Amino acid sequence: MSDMLDKVKALAAEAAAKLSDVTGVTPDDLGQKAQSAVDKFAELADTAVVKVTTLADTHGDRVTDAVAKAAAFVDDRSGGKTVDLSERVQSATASVVDAFKGGTNTPQA
């Protein structure tokens, strides 16, 4: 088993060296770029949470009202066949809006 592991490590090192020769990028460079991408993603996620929280605080009632109106329209057009689904959609919408209001929580799936 140890021989196999050594062969795999040697092949990985050879592949990394060839990749570096072809691209001019070293494995360390890739690690730094990956960390930079992770940091940028975290920054964007934080920005998105702030924006969604602001939208929920500012327009959350409009969202829940619009969903309620749409649900009422669908229920009316379906002759009441979709009432259970409409209630679940309205409840889920209210939960998501409430979860984001104030930025203290995130909705649970």
C-alpha positions as a Markdown table, in Angstrom:
| # | Residue | x | y | z |
|---|---|---|---|---|
| 1 | Met | 0.0 | 0.0 | 0.0 |
| 2 | Ser | 2.9 | 2.4 | 0.8 |
| 3 | Asp | 4.4 | 1.8 | -2.6 |
| 4 | Met | 1.1 | 2.7 | -4.2 |
| 5 | Leu | 0.8 | 5.9 | -2.2 |
| 6 | Asp | 4.4 | 6.9 | -3.0 |
| 7 | Lys | 3.6 | 6.4 | -6.7 |
| 8 | Val | 0.5 | 8.5 | -6.5 |
| 9 | Lys | 2.4 | 11.3 | -4.7 |
| 10 | Ala | 5.1 | 11.1 | -7.3 |
| 11 | Leu | 2.6 | 11.3 | -10.1 |
| 12 | Ala | 0.9 | 14.3 | -8.4 |
| 13 | Ala | 4.2 | 16.1 | -8.1 |
| 14 | Glu | 5.0 | 15.4 | -11.7 |
| 15 | Ala | 1.6 | 16.7 | -12.8 |
| 16 | Ala | 2.0 | 19.8 | -10.7 |
| 17 | Ala | 5.5 | 20.4 | -12.2 |
| 18 | Lys | 4.2 | 20.0 | -15.7 |
| 19 | Leu | 1.2 | 22.3 | -15.0 |
| 20 | Ser | 3.6 | 24.8 | -13.6 |
| 21 | Asp | 5.9 | 24.6 | -16.7 |
| 22 | Val | 3.0 | 25.0 | -19.1 |
| 23 | Thr | 1.0 | 27.7 | -17.2 |
| 24 | Gly | 3.7 | 29.4 | -15.2 |
| 25 | Val | 1.5 | 28.9 | -12.1 |
| 26 | Thr | 2.8 | 27.1 | -9.1 |
| 27 | Pro | 0.7 | 25.0 | -6.7 |
| 28 | Asp | 1.4 | 27.8 | -4.1 |
| 29 | Asp | 0.0 | 30.4 | -6.5 |
| 30 | Leu | -3.1 | 28.2 | -7.0 |
| 31 | Gly | -3.5 | 28.0 | -3.2 |
| 32 | Gln | -3.2 | 31.8 | -2.8 |
| 33 | Lys | -5.7 | 32.3 | -5.7 |
| 34 | Ala | -8.1 | 29.8 | -4.1 |
| 35 | Gln | -7.9 | 31.6 | -0.8 |
| 36 | Ser | -8.4 | 34.9 | -2.5 |
| 37 | Ala | -11.5 | 33.6 | -4.2 |
| 38 | Val | -12.9 | 32.3 | -0.9 |
| 39 | Asp | -12.3 | 35.6 | 0.7 |
| 40 | Lys | -14.0 | 37.4 | -2.2 |
| 41 | Phe | -17.0 | 35.1 | -2.0 |
| 42 | Ala | -17.3 | 35.7 | 1.8 |
| 43 | Glu | -17.2 | 39.4 | 1.1 |
| 44 | Leu | -19.9 | 39.1 | -1.6 |
| 45 | Ala | -22.0 | 36.9 | 0.7 |
| 46 | Asp | -21.8 | 39.5 | 3.5 |
| 47 | Thr | -22.8 | 42.2 | 1.1 |
| 48 | Ala | -25.7 | 40.2 | -0.2 |
| 49 | Val | -27.0 | 39.6 | 3.3 |
| 50 | Val | -26.9 | 43.3 | 4.1 |
| 51 | Lys | -28.8 | 44.1 | 0.9 |
| 52 | Val | -31.4 | 41.4 | 1.4 |
| 53 | Thr | -31.8 | 42.5 | 5.0 |
| 54 | Thr | -32.3 | 46.1 | 3.9 |
| 55 | Leu | -34.9 | 45.0 | 1.3 |
| 56 | Ala | -36.7 | 42.8 | 3.8 |
| 57 | Asp | -36.8 | 45.7 | 6.3 |
| 58 | Thr | -37.9 | 48.2 | 3.6 |
| 59 | His | -40.2 | 46.2 | 1.4 |
| 60 | Gly | -41.0 | 42.9 | 3.2 |
| 61 | Asp | -44.6 | 43.9 | 3.8 |
| 62 | Arg | -45.0 | 44.6 | 0.1 |
| 63 | Val | -43.6 | 41.2 | -0.8 |
| 64 | Thr | -45.9 | 39.4 | 1.6 |
| 65 | Asp | -48.9 | 41.5 | 0.4 |
| 66 | Ala | -48.1 | 40.7 | -3.2 |
| 67 | Val | -47.8 | 37.0 | -2.5 |
| 68 | Ala | -51.1 | 37.1 | -0.6 |
| 69 | Lys | -52.8 | 38.8 | -3.5 |
| 70 | Ala | -51.4 | 36.4 | -6.0 |
| 71 | Ala | -52.5 | 33.5 | -3.8 |
| 72 | Ala | -56.0 | 34.9 | -3.5 |
| 73 | Phe | -56.2 | 35.3 | -7.3 |
| 74 | Val | -55.0 | 31.7 | -7.9 |
| 75 | Asp | -57.4 | 30.3 | -5.3 |
| 76 | Asp | -60.3 | 32.2 | -6.9 |
| 77 | Arg | -59.4 | 31.0 | -10.4 |
| 78 | Ser | -59.0 | 27.4 | -9.2 |
| 79 | Gly | -62.3 | 27.4 | -7.3 |
| 80 | Gly | -60.4 | 26.9 | -4.0 |
| 81 | Lys | -58.5 | 23.8 | -5.1 |
| 82 | Thr | -55.2 | 25.5 | -4.3 |
| 83 | Val | -55.9 | 26.9 | -0.9 |
| 84 | Asp | -53.6 | 24.5 | 1.0 |
| 85 | Leu | -50.7 | 25.3 | -1.3 |
| 86 | Ser | -51.4 | 29.0 | -1.3 |
| 87 | Glu | -51.3 | 29.0 | 2.5 |
| 88 | Arg | -48.0 | 27.1 | 2.6 |
| 89 | Val | -46.5 | 29.6 | 0.1 |
| 90 | Gln | -47.7 | 32.6 | 2.1 |
| 91 | Ser | -46.4 | 31.1 | 5.3 |
| 92 | Ala | -43.0 | 30.4 | 3.7 |
| 93 | Thr | -42.8 | 33.9 | 2.3 |
| 94 | Ala | -43.6 | 35.4 | 5.7 |
| 95 | Ser | -41.0 | 33.2 | 7.4 |
| 96 | Val | -38.3 | 34.2 | 4.9 |
| 97 | Val | -39.1 | 37.9 | 5.1 |
| 98 | Asp | -39.3 | 37.8 | 8.9 |
| 99 | Ala | -36.0 | 35.9 | 9.1 |
| 100 | Phe | -34.2 | 38.5 | 7.1 |
| 101 | Lys | -35.8 | 41.5 | 8.9 |
| 102 | Gly | -33.2 | 43.1 | 11.1 |
| 103 | Gly | -30.5 | 40.8 | 9.8 |
| 104 | Thr | -30.4 | 38.6 | 12.9 |
| 105 | Asn | -31.4 | 35.3 | 11.2 |
| 106 | Thr | -31.4 | 33.4 | 8.0 |
| 107 | Pro | -34.3 | 31.3 | 6.8 |
| 108 | Gln | -34.2 | 27.6 | 7.5 |
| 109 | Ala | -35.0 | 25.2 | 4.7 |
